[in-house]
Structures are given as C-alpha cells and as structure tokens.
Amino acid sequence: MDRLLSEDIMTQIQALLTVYGLKVIAALAIFIIGKMIAKAVKAGIAKTMTKAKSDPILISFTTNMIYAALLAFVIIAALGQLGIQTTSFIAILGAAGLAIGLALQGSLSNFSAGVLMIIFRPFKQGDFIEGAGVAGIVEEVHIFNTVLRTGDNKTIIIPNDALMGGNIINYSTQPTRRLDLVVGIGYDDDIKKAKNILNELMANDERILKDPAPTLGLLELADSSVNFAVRPWVNSSDYWGVHFDLLESIKLRFDAEGISIPYPQQDVHLHRSACDK
C-alpha cells in the first residue's frame, strides 16, 4: 500500500515537473532573452542619439525610460508563460499604482517636471543656471531631480518640481554678457576726469567688446557719492575675469589720479539752544 502511494506521488511530481518545468524554463528564457534585447535596444537608441549629437541629458532620460518600459513588458510576458493571469495582474498593478500615486504626489510632480524639462529644454548639460534659490553648472537631469555643481565644487540635488516651479536664469545661452558695475566718486572730485579714466580703462581691455559698445553714464547723486553706471559687454567666458580685473584697475587708477571712492558718511549738524548759552 505504501509502495503504491509513493509511486502515485512520484507520478504526480513527474507530471507537475513535465508541465510546469517547461513553463518555468520558458519563462526564464523569455526574461533573460527579453532583458538582453531591452539592453540592446537601449544601447542602440543611445548610439543613434549620440551620432545625432543629441544632448546627453536627453539621451540618458530617453534610454532609461524606454528600457524600463521594455523590461516591464518582458516581466509581464514571463509571468504569462507561467500561467499567471496577466490581465488580473495588470489590474492589480494599476490599482496599486493608483494608491502609490496618491501617496507619492510630490514624486509624480517631480517626474512630470522632469519630462517637461526634457521637452522644452530650458537648459542643457554644462549650462550655468540659477533656480530654486541656488546656482551651479548642470551635471545631470534625472527622473525626479536635477544635479548641479557649484563653483566651489559642491553637489546640489534639486527636486525637478521645485526647479520648474520658479524662475530659471540660464547664464550660458547667449555668447555675450554685460557687466553691470556701479563706481562711486566723491562730490568734490572731477566728474569729467573720472569719466575719461573709466572710458580709457574699458578701451584698453581687449576682452571688452567694441560692438555692442560699452555704456558709461552718471547713474545717481547718492547720499555719499556720485555714482557712475559702468556697463561693458564681454564674451560669456570672460565675464568674471573682466569683472575682477576692471574693478582692480579702476581702484588703482583712481588712487594714482587722486580721485576718491568715498565711504558711506553722514553730516551731523549741531544747533545750540537758548538753554545752552
């Protein structure tokens, strides 16, 4: 009796292995081959977009999205081979996705903002931008966040929604930039002499563009100084070099010519009352 029972169990096991073993092998084959194909498609798209000189940010974002979609399709196909009802499975995933989506509304808004950045391209990799209260060079744009590198080599990770939800200043889109400097002299100094010196310093710096021509004008009669607006145009790559050098040249030349750059000051007038006499 026991022997017959054992043989019956072995027969059932062999039957199960015959039926489901092949399905498991087929499912594994679908998953492995499908994953290899997904990687090959990802690499092919990346290669094509690279040859087309697409932005590295766009390449990374697009290929990762396509690979994730293909991998999800492969997994569903493998589960279907095992006999799992993929229709019900997809419905369960949809319901779970809805619940997760409601719980992760912030993450979804970051994802949407990332897609909008890829579509409208307010900046590209390597641009120097200012947004969400920080500034730096764009390193990468991920699905949920953007990575910036600051001038002092810090890494800043900004949620895409925070970046797209405010103003973005891109300093790298135009080939030229204008310096906006304010230079003050004392009320007792010679305005024309100071103006001639400023014009001469800008004319002698080869990095300052002749077209468009620099702007120099009397900006305001301030409380403690007479202020000039000094606004030369330079190539974007020369911006900070000219900024530092021009300010230093102005200070040294004004000192040599006896033109003062006054400190903030106030005149205090004392009046004696009849009680003080």
Legacy VTK file of the C-alpha trace (Angstrom):
# vtk DataFile Version 3.0
C-alpha trace
ASCII
DATASET POLYDATA
POINTS 277 float
0.000 0.000 0.000
2.757 2.423 0.956
4.652 1.490 -2.159
1.665 2.244 -4.364
1.169 5.583 -2.584
4.812 6.532 -3.114
4.645 5.622 -6.790
1.476 7.701 -7.163
3.141 10.717 -5.532
6.212 10.352 -7.759
3.986 10.105 -10.804
2.198 13.320 -9.829
5.506 15.100 -9.194
6.835 13.976 -12.567
3.650 15.213 -14.200
3.949 18.576 -12.487
7.604 18.869 -13.478
6.757 17.910 -17.031
4.050 20.557 -17.291
5.375 23.378 -15.122
9.097 22.678 -15.528
8.882 23.541 -19.192
6.863 26.647 -18.352
9.438 27.781 -15.789
12.262 27.205 -18.279
10.315 29.067 -20.973
9.567 31.935 -18.562
13.234 32.202 -17.580
14.230 32.135 -21.246
11.728 34.905 -22.032
13.013 37.009 -19.142
16.720 36.541 -19.899
16.414 36.978 -23.674
13.934 39.850 -23.254
16.277 41.628 -20.849
19.156 41.223 -23.300
17.020 42.620 -26.117
15.933 45.563 -23.913
19.571 46.368 -23.155
20.470 46.086 -26.841
17.604 48.428 -27.797
18.709 50.878 -25.096
22.304 50.806 -26.352
21.174 51.169 -29.980
18.996 54.182 -29.229
21.791 55.777 -27.187
24.255 55.212 -30.045
21.845 56.668 -32.613
21.104 59.726 -30.488
24.797 60.235 -29.790
25.559 60.187 -33.531
22.763 62.722 -33.995
24.564 64.907 -31.401
21.613 64.927 -29.033
22.024 66.407 -25.582
23.487 63.853 -23.112
20.666 64.673 -20.695
18.057 63.803 -23.329
19.900 60.582 -24.228
20.069 59.390 -20.625
16.452 60.251 -19.837
15.020 58.721 -23.032
17.003 55.461 -22.936
16.229 54.854 -19.252
12.505 55.363 -19.839
12.477 53.029 -22.860
14.476 50.364 -21.003
12.088 50.492 -18.028
9.045 50.130 -20.315
10.579 47.186 -22.233
11.604 45.439 -19.013
8.072 45.764 -17.631
6.712 44.204 -20.846
9.212 41.310 -20.573
8.262 40.613 -16.951
4.560 40.520 -17.815
5.264 38.157 -20.728
7.303 35.850 -18.455
4.521 35.777 -15.852
2.000 34.968 -18.581
4.123 31.999 -19.651
3.929 30.666 -16.084
0.149 30.659 -16.335
-0.428 33.715 -14.172
-3.403 35.713 -15.383
-1.636 38.852 -16.544
-4.935 40.686 -17.047
-5.700 40.427 -13.357
-2.063 41.113 -12.567
-2.113 44.293 -14.655
-5.345 45.357 -12.948
-3.771 44.780 -9.545
-0.703 46.731 -10.630
-2.945 49.536 -11.866
-4.817 49.715 -8.564
-1.539 49.581 -6.645
-0.094 52.234 -8.934
-3.074 54.497 -8.265
-2.687 54.068 -4.499
1.046 54.651 -4.696
0.491 57.630 -6.975
-1.844 59.260 -4.469
0.718 58.666 -1.733
3.586 59.961 -3.864
2.047 63.026 -5.463
5.235 65.003 -4.866
7.336 62.414 -6.655
4.917 62.332 -9.586
5.061 66.111 -9.870
8.850 65.849 -9.913
8.600 63.236 -12.672
6.247 65.465 -14.698
8.578 68.413 -14.252
11.484 66.260 -15.435
9.557 65.316 -18.592
8.751 68.997 -19.231
12.425 69.929 -18.846
13.383 67.306 -21.413
10.689 68.517 -23.836
11.169 72.287 -23.536
14.924 72.232 -22.778
15.328 75.393 -20.642
18.964 74.330 -20.175
21.396 71.625 -21.233
24.253 69.767 -19.624
27.127 72.129 -18.834
24.991 75.292 -18.626
25.386 77.589 -15.625
21.915 78.252 -14.243
20.228 79.803 -11.248
16.975 78.399 -9.910
15.216 77.262 -6.729
17.461 79.622 -4.751
20.765 78.044 -5.852
23.180 78.368 -8.765
25.585 75.984 -10.463
26.567 74.015 -13.561
24.053 71.405 -14.750
25.550 67.941 -14.348
22.576 65.606 -14.861
18.790 65.600 -15.103
17.227 62.511 -13.528
13.605 61.419 -13.496
12.905 63.092 -10.155
15.736 65.573 -9.612
18.434 67.693 -11.234
22.083 67.669 -10.138
24.080 70.927 -10.118
27.754 71.516 -9.337
28.583 74.821 -7.647
31.629 76.970 -8.272
33.269 75.653 -5.090
32.665 72.048 -6.280
29.639 71.189 -4.163
26.885 68.940 -5.488
23.326 70.236 -5.198
20.373 67.927 -5.862
17.183 69.855 -6.627
13.700 68.309 -6.994
12.551 68.902 -10.561
9.233 70.377 -9.440
10.996 72.995 -7.282
13.235 73.934 -10.215
10.460 74.152 -12.807
8.063 75.846 -10.381
10.072 79.099 -10.276
12.219 81.334 -12.434
15.240 79.756 -14.128
18.118 82.046 -15.102
20.399 80.482 -17.708
23.708 82.338 -17.976
25.054 80.121 -20.765
22.528 80.508 -23.578
23.969 83.736 -25.008
27.559 84.138 -26.287
27.963 87.582 -24.694
27.107 89.153 -21.344
27.086 92.671 -19.925
28.818 93.673 -16.726
26.737 95.985 -14.534
29.157 97.850 -12.282
28.490 100.887 -10.106
31.535 103.088 -9.411
31.256 105.998 -6.995
33.442 109.114 -6.625
33.365 111.966 -4.105
31.296 115.083 -4.646
34.482 117.172 -4.705
36.117 115.076 -7.463
36.205 115.974 -11.158
33.366 114.131 -12.899
34.750 114.565 -16.420
38.190 113.345 -15.382
36.732 110.250 -13.734
34.604 109.572 -16.802
37.608 109.841 -19.134
39.568 107.394 -16.949
36.728 104.855 -16.978
36.393 105.117 -20.766
40.157 104.700 -21.174
40.294 101.614 -18.950
37.491 99.936 -20.885
39.064 100.827 -24.245
42.434 99.355 -23.190
40.992 95.960 -22.196
40.940 93.781 -25.327
38.375 91.454 -23.776
35.764 94.222 -23.704
33.765 94.196 -26.931
33.511 97.202 -29.214
30.151 96.046 -30.545
27.939 96.462 -28.659
29.784 99.458 -27.277
30.227 99.916 -23.510
27.764 102.150 -21.701
29.041 104.758 -19.253
26.777 107.316 -17.630
26.051 109.187 -14.419
23.705 106.857 -12.578
22.750 108.824 -9.472
23.684 111.514 -6.993
23.729 109.297 -3.942
23.946 110.274 -0.274
27.716 109.905 -0.058
28.931 109.621 -3.646
28.394 110.419 -7.300
27.767 107.038 -8.930
28.599 106.005 -12.491
26.994 103.075 -14.307
29.833 101.144 -15.978
28.391 98.559 -18.384
30.809 96.908 -20.834
29.967 93.854 -22.961
32.207 90.773 -22.926
32.188 87.172 -24.110
30.460 84.974 -21.555
33.676 83.060 -20.872
35.467 86.335 -19.973
32.779 87.641 -17.623
34.373 87.073 -14.233
37.922 87.747 -15.421
36.953 91.176 -16.735
34.810 91.825 -13.658
37.713 91.262 -11.256
40.395 92.953 -13.366
38.355 96.036 -14.245
37.422 96.758 -10.638
41.065 96.429 -9.601
42.212 98.708 -12.441
39.643 101.339 -11.516
40.740 101.399 -7.870
44.458 101.609 -8.715
43.954 104.313 -11.357
41.682 106.420 -9.161
44.258 106.242 -6.357
47.000 107.341 -8.752
44.888 110.224 -10.107
43.740 111.401 -6.675
40.074 110.526 -7.227
38.401 109.299 -4.079
35.979 106.421 -3.667
34.146 107.677 -0.576
32.955 105.678 2.381
29.287 105.941 3.363
29.027 109.012 5.568
26.564 111.403 7.181
26.903 115.074 8.047
25.733 115.862 11.559
24.818 119.480 12.340
24.698 120.637 15.978
22.493 123.567 16.972
22.842 125.319 20.317
19.599 126.170 22.026
18.981 129.125 24.323
19.296 126.854 27.361
22.915 126.008 26.413
24.022 129.662 26.415
LINES 1 278
277 0 1 2 3 4 5 6 7 8 9 10 11 12 13 14 15 16 17 18 19 20 21 22 23 24 25 26 27 28 29 30 31 32 33 34 35 36 37 38 39 40 41 42 43 44 45 46 47 48 49 50 51 52 53 54 55 56 57 58 59 60 61 62 63 64 65 66 67 68 69 70 71 72 73 74 75 76 77 78 79 80 81 82 83 84 85 86 87 88 89 90 91 92 93 94 95 96 97 98 99 100 101 102 103 104 105 106 107 108 109 110 111 112 113 114 115 116 117 118 119 120 121 122 123 124 125 126 127 128 129 130 131 132 133 134 135 136 137 138 139 140 141 142 143 144 145 146 147 148 149 150 151 152 153 154 155 156 157 158 159 160 161 162 163 164 165 166 167 168 169 170 171 172 173 174 175 176 177 178 179 180 181 182 183 184 185 186 187 188 189 190 191 192 193 194 195 196 197 198 199 200 201 202 203 204 205 206 207 208 209 210 211 212 213 214 215 216 217 218 219 220 221 222 223 224 225 226 227 228 229 230 231 232 233 234 235 236 237 238 239 240 241 242 243 244 245 246 247 248 249 250 251 252 253 254 255 256 257 258 259 260 261 262 263 264 265 266 267 268 269 270 271 272 273 274 275 276
